[in-house]
């Protein structure tokens, strides 16, 4: 049986909630005045490290350049 429940507009547009919230956050950041705009843009950067786990302990990074867990990554949202 089909549901007649309302679908959120972001879902109807083919987006995930994360994509929708990132778009909204970028719009708000761009509307801010200085110095708040610069501070918020600086805070949006996310730093993370990937590490392999075995037997409940993180493994040391590999020495091969092909090892994707060797280097830290930076994502800008």
Backbone as ProteinMPNN parsed JSONL, in Angstrom:
{"seq_chain_A": "XXXXXXXXXXXXXXXXXXXXXXXXXXXXXXXXXXXXXXXXXXXXXXXXXXXXXXXXXXXXXXXXXXXXXXXXXXXXX", "coords_chain_A": {"N_chain_A": [[0.818, -1.166, 0.0], [0.561, 2.214, -0.821], [1.983, 5.059, 0.75], [0.531, 8.068, 1.907], [1.904, 10.035, 3.102], [3.543, 13.153, 3.623], [6.42, 14.078, 1.786], [9.628, 15.195, 2.629], [10.9, 18.247, 1.181], [13.579, 18.294, 0.445], [14.177, 15.629, 0.088], [12.422, 15.005, -1.97], [13.663, 16.466, -3.938], [15.78, 14.905, -4.492], [17.969, 14.881, -2.804], [20.169, 14.172, -0.019], [19.744, 14.506, 3.547], [22.069, 15.496, 4.692], [23.384, 16.742, 2.53], [21.522, 18.762, 1.967], [21.597, 20.185, 4.442], [24.268, 21.061, 4.42], [24.241, 22.821, 2.234], [22.482, 24.775, 3.223], [23.975, 25.655, 5.462], [26.233, 26.771, 4.187], [25.005, 28.907, 2.838], [24.161, 30.48, 5.007], [26.656, 31.101, 6.189], [27.778, 32.653, 4.129], [26.185, 34.906, 4.249], [26.874, 36.26, 6.514], [28.437, 39.063, 8.2], [31.731, 40.523, 8.165], [33.785, 40.36, 11.107], [32.77, 37.87, 11.488], [32.109, 36.216, 9.36], [34.586, 35.336, 8.282], [35.548, 33.893, 10.484], [33.617, 31.85, 10.708], [33.911, 30.518, 8.264], [36.489, 29.572, 8.575], [36.06, 27.711, 10.635], [34.61, 25.735, 9.377], [36.207, 23.832, 8.208], [37.281, 20.466, 8.288], [39.257, 18.173, 9.954], [40.678, 14.965, 9.779], [41.843, 11.67, 10.601], [42.572, 8.516, 9.196], [42.611, 5.185, 10.28], [43.58, 1.785, 10.372], [42.056, -0.898, 12.115], [42.711, -3.684, 14.179], [42.017, -6.501, 16.069], [40.951, -4.909, 18.118], [42.745, -2.799, 18.388], [44.393, 0.113, 17.152], [46.191, 0.043, 14.082], [49.579, 0.659, 13.044], [50.451, 3.255, 10.726], [51.071, 2.44, 7.274], [54.065, 2.147, 5.25], [54.053, 2.303, 2.582], [53.415, 4.145, -0.402], [51.068, 3.578, -1.608], [49.324, 2.953, 0.337], [46.314, 3.874, 1.65], [45.862, 4.731, 4.236], [48.005, 6.028, 5.204], [48.446, 8.813, 5.09], [47.254, 11.917, 6.449], [44.05, 13.382, 5.967], [42.258, 16.127, 4.505], [39.206, 17.67, 4.493], [37.125, 19.947, 2.94], [34.156, 21.379, 3.606]], "CA_chain_A": [[0.0, 0.0, 0.0], [1.338, 3.446, -0.902], [1.767, 5.99, 1.843], [0.178, 9.426, 1.505], [2.642, 10.956, 3.961], [4.285, 14.197, 2.918], [7.848, 13.825, 1.642], [10.386, 16.451, 2.758], [11.247, 18.757, -0.133], [14.951, 17.941, 0.086], [14.129, 14.244, -0.383], [11.76, 15.062, -3.267], [14.634, 17.027, -4.878], [16.811, 13.899, -4.724], [19.124, 15.157, -1.952], [20.171, 13.63, 1.327], [19.637, 15.584, 4.527], [23.399, 16.068, 4.879], [23.607, 17.663, 1.419], [20.638, 19.899, 2.204], [22.079, 20.979, 5.567], [25.506, 21.713, 3.994], [23.856, 23.965, 1.395], [21.94, 25.798, 4.126], [25.074, 26.197, 6.269], [27.032, 27.635, 3.315], [24.237, 30.138, 2.608], [24.216, 31.289, 6.225], [28.026, 31.623, 6.317], [28.006, 33.704, 3.136], [25.38, 36.074, 4.599], [27.432, 36.92, 7.689], [29.34, 40.187, 8.012], [33.063, 40.339, 8.748], [34.751, 39.266, 11.074], [32.085, 36.604, 11.762], [32.157, 35.396, 8.15], [35.907, 34.694, 8.219], [35.626, 32.911, 11.569], [32.77, 30.688, 10.415], [34.523, 29.787, 7.154], [37.645, 28.861, 9.136], [35.571, 26.6, 11.449], [33.944, 24.699, 8.592], [37.172, 22.813, 7.783], [37.274, 19.284, 9.14], [40.481, 17.375, 9.851], [40.5, 13.63, 10.335], [42.834, 10.652, 10.277], [42.053, 7.164, 9.043], [43.532, 4.155, 10.74], [43.047, 0.428, 10.367], [41.969, -1.502, 13.432], [42.743, -5.143, 14.219], [41.999, -7.009, 17.448], [40.614, -3.842, 19.047], [43.831, -1.825, 18.512], [44.715, 0.746, 15.868], [47.451, -0.39, 13.485], [50.459, 1.748, 12.649], [50.339, 3.556, 9.296], [52.01, 1.754, 6.402], [55.117, 2.969, 4.662], [53.847, 2.316, 1.145], [52.657, 5.284, -0.911], [49.776, 3.077, -2.043], [48.507, 2.733, 1.528], [45.469, 5.06, 1.836], [45.791, 5.106, 5.638], [49.288, 6.594, 5.611], [48.441, 10.255, 5.165], [46.074, 12.606, 6.972], [43.232, 13.977, 4.914], [41.559, 17.366, 4.818], [37.988, 17.845, 3.713], [36.466, 21.241, 3.088], [32.719, 21.203, 3.351]], "C_chain_A": [[0.877, 1.25, 0.0], [0.977, 4.369, 0.255], [1.446, 7.374, 1.288], [0.895, 10.467, 2.35], [3.422, 11.951, 3.113], [5.778, 13.847, 2.913], [8.576, 15.16, 1.813], [10.871, 16.922, 1.381], [12.671, 18.419, -0.534], [15.024, 16.516, -0.433], [13.482, 14.199, -1.769], [12.699, 15.618, -4.341], [15.78, 16.058, -5.151], [18.072, 14.122, -3.904], [19.028, 14.34, -0.666], [20.052, 14.804, 2.296], [20.983, 16.258, 4.747], [23.705, 17.079, 3.778], [22.785, 18.934, 1.614], [21.173, 20.786, 3.334], [23.398, 21.676, 5.235], [25.211, 22.932, 3.124], [23.337, 25.107, 2.266], [23.05, 26.459, 4.951], [25.951, 27.135, 5.437], [26.311, 28.953, 3.035], [24.293, 31.053, 3.824], [25.606, 31.89, 6.404], [28.279, 32.775, 5.358], [27.221, 34.976, 3.433], [25.947, 36.843, 5.791], [28.33, 38.086, 7.299], [30.689, 39.832, 8.621], [33.058, 40.875, 10.169], [34.106, 37.904, 11.281], [32.145, 35.658, 10.561], [33.481, 34.64, 8.061], [36.055, 33.618, 9.284], [34.812, 31.656, 11.249], [33.327, 29.865, 9.257], [35.733, 28.995, 7.637], [37.194, 27.63, 9.932], [34.958, 25.473, 10.635], [34.899, 23.601, 8.124], [37.202, 21.681, 8.8], [38.559, 18.501, 8.895], [40.198, 15.999, 10.448], [41.631, 12.726, 9.868], [42.126, 9.318, 10.144], [43.075, 6.192, 9.589], [42.824, 2.808, 10.706], [43.058, -0.099, 11.79], [41.987, -3.012, 13.282], [42.84, -5.57, 15.685], [41.768, -5.893, 18.464], [41.691, -2.801, 19.238], [44.105, -1.196, 17.158], [46.081, 0.278, 15.376], [48.279, 0.832, 13.099], [50.31, 1.988, 11.15], [51.411, 2.82, 8.504], [53.052, 2.707, 5.838], [54.973, 3.056, 3.154], [53.059, 3.553, 0.736], [51.276, 4.865, -1.374], [48.82, 2.877, -0.873], [47.645, 3.967, 1.788], [45.392, 5.536, 3.28], [47.063, 5.8, 6.117], [49.197, 8.086, 5.875], [47.156, 10.78, 5.786], [45.331, 13.236, 5.813], [42.569, 15.242, 5.428], [40.355, 17.452, 3.9], [37.459, 19.238, 3.99], [35.021, 21.063, 2.675], [32.163, 22.493, 2.788]], "O_chain_A": [[1.844, 1.321, 0.759], [-0.177, 4.445, 0.677], [2.041, 7.796, 0.296], [0.54, 11.645, 2.323], [3.898, 11.625, 2.026], [6.321, 13.38, 3.914], [8.182, 16.155, 1.206], [11.21, 16.107, 0.523], [12.958, 18.271, -1.722], [15.843, 16.217, -1.302], [13.928, 13.454, -2.641], [12.557, 15.287, -5.518], [16.661, 16.358, -5.957], [19.136, 13.613, -4.257], [17.954, 13.88, -0.279], [20.238, 15.957, 1.909], [21.036, 17.468, 4.968], [24.228, 18.158, 4.059], [23.292, 20.044, 1.445], [21.199, 22.009, 3.196], [23.634, 22.782, 5.721], [25.865, 23.965, 3.264], [23.706, 26.265, 2.069], [23.06, 27.678, 5.118], [26.369, 28.183, 5.928], [26.946, 30.007, 2.999], [24.454, 32.265, 3.685], [25.726, 33.069, 6.739], [28.919, 33.762, 5.723], [27.567, 36.036, 2.911], [25.53, 37.974, 6.044], [28.911, 38.102, 6.214], [30.783, 38.956, 9.48], [32.327, 41.836, 10.412], [34.797, 36.886, 11.258], [32.223, 34.441, 10.728], [33.494, 33.438, 7.794], [36.62, 32.555, 9.025], [35.265, 30.537, 11.49], [33.226, 28.638, 9.27], [35.98, 27.883, 7.171], [37.877, 26.606, 9.908], [34.8, 24.364, 11.145], [34.446, 22.543, 7.687], [37.154, 21.908, 10.009], [38.902, 18.205, 7.751], [39.559, 15.885, 11.494], [42.287, 12.996, 8.862], [41.193, 9.023, 10.89], [44.276, 6.364, 9.381], [41.628, 2.709, 10.978], [43.955, 0.212, 12.574], [41.36, -3.561, 12.375], [43.659, -5.045, 16.44], [42.332, -5.929, 19.558], [41.59, -1.983, 20.152], [44.058, -1.875, 16.132], [47.016, 0.135, 16.164], [47.735, 1.909, 12.858], [50.073, 1.051, 10.388], [52.519, 2.602, 8.995], [52.921, 3.926, 5.946], [55.701, 3.811, 2.509], [52.14, 3.967, 1.442], [50.394, 5.711, -1.519], [47.627, 2.654, -1.081], [48.189, 5.021, 2.119], [44.905, 6.637, 3.533], [47.188, 6.124, 7.298], [49.827, 8.577, 6.812], [46.099, 10.163, 5.662], [45.93, 13.581, 4.794], [42.35, 15.406, 6.628], [40.474, 17.323, 2.681], [37.357, 19.656, 5.143], [34.712, 20.655, 1.556], [30.969, 22.576, 2.497]]}, "name": "protein", "num_of_chains": 1, "seq": "XXXXXXXXXXXXXXXXXXXXXXXXXXXXXXXXXXXXXXXXXXXXXXXXXXXXXXXXXXXXXXXXXXXXXXXXXXXXX"}
